[in-house]
Amino acid sequence: MEDIRSYLESGILELYVLGELSHEEAAEVQALAVKHPEIADEIAAIELALEQYAQSNAIEPDTAVGQRIFAEIGPAISLPASPVAAAVPPQHQTVTDPETGNQSARLRRLQFWLAAAVTLLVVSAGALFYTYSELSAARERITGLSLQNQQYTRNATYMLKSNEELRTMLNMNADAGWSAVRLAGTAQAPEARMMVYWHKESKQVMVNNVNLKLPEHDKNHQYQLWALVNGKPVDLGVFDAGKDTSSMMIRMKEIATAQAFAVTLEPAGGSKNPTLERMVVMGAVSI
Amino acid sequence: MYSAALYGVISRIVIQTEIAEDLLQETFLKIWNSADSYDSSKGRLFTWMMNIARNLSIDKLRSKDFKNAAKNQDIENNVNDIDRGNNVSFNPDTLGMRDLMGSLKPDLQRVLELVYFKGYTHVEVAETLDLPLGTVKTRIRLAIMELRKNFN
């Protein structure tokens, strides 16, 4: 106790507060102040006295100076209420700010790129889907068009052929050499009838496929045209009734002389001799 | 409020207004930059700030360029400067404190002024005033005791 009193009275604490002591001495005073509250109290009292002494002798600096100082110290920080508030807490900010600033900036950049990537993905997927649907539609249209094209080609071929046949028929009409033979139905098929054209000089024989009226036959049978030459039947070939409409005229085998024509129903491919019971039409050459 | 108190001390150590203002700025810069080295368990914030202000001012006072600048002053002002160098002089703004200082005994007043405002170490004071070191210490203590009495 006595030691502390003399320590207090030695004047070392005053020098400590005035910053007059060396580092070692100051550290010693601090250590003692921690141990003895009387010393700490004395130091606080001295500090307070000198602080009040300074406060009572305060000189307000020019306001321009204050502004200059704040402009120098805290360009990023708005004018603080008091220098103390400005002096102490910003230390935290200046230490942590650059780090968190960098991180948040990097985070923001990453977020931006992520958003950009997702947007790109969505747009790409949309574009892909659109392209795919367009492609399917185009394929369908191509299929339709090619079908149509085939149809037109077929039509065109058919019409060309028909045209040619009509021309032939016109020529036949104009050519006196052609004679038309009307075949009438027999007792077998009273309703049946057909036309055969024969050119005596060129020996050509044609069957009119347009106004052909013969009973329907099954797959295993075909009609066979016969020419009666001096009482004997001569084979002029087979034809189908009603099924093949691609031609208006069916060209048959040639014959130089004939008194009559007849058609019998024969097994598919024809027979050597006509089956007379199955004769459907017959007609004599009028000349 | 601290700025005025700090400026009061600075402008007593360094009389030239411009330099004192610069020093105040330097003081705040240093406080700002070394705020994390302040330890509240070692003393009051103001004491810490005040010692920064005093050390900067005294360093300035003893620096080469300041002494050179002082040497280059007009001869007319020389008398004043010499006078100032030998005596404790007062900034006109601080006239109010004279009463307070006046209440101190002249011996105590002189010692405290030299230490607190002129930046003398107690060793320098002892040499200057030709006093034993122990006496200087005692006088400083007594002066502060007086102040404590006055303020409380």
Interface residues (C-beta under 8 A of the other chain):
Chain A: E9 S10 G11 I12 E14 L15 V17 L18 G19 E20 Q30 V34 I43 A44 A45 I46 E47 L48 A49 L50 E51 Q52 Y53 A54 Q55 S56 N57 A58 I59 E60 P61 D62 V65 G66 R68 I69 E72 I73 G74 S82 P83 V84 A86 A87 V88 P90 Q91 V95
Chain B: M1 Y2 S3 A4 A5 L6 Y7 G8 V9 S11 R12 E21 L24 Q25 F28 L29 I31 W32 A35 D36 Y38 S41 K42 G43 R44 L45 F46 T47 M49 M50 N51 R54 N55 N91 D93 T94 G96 M97 L100 V115 Y116 T121 H122 K137 T138 I140 R141 I144 L147 R148 F151
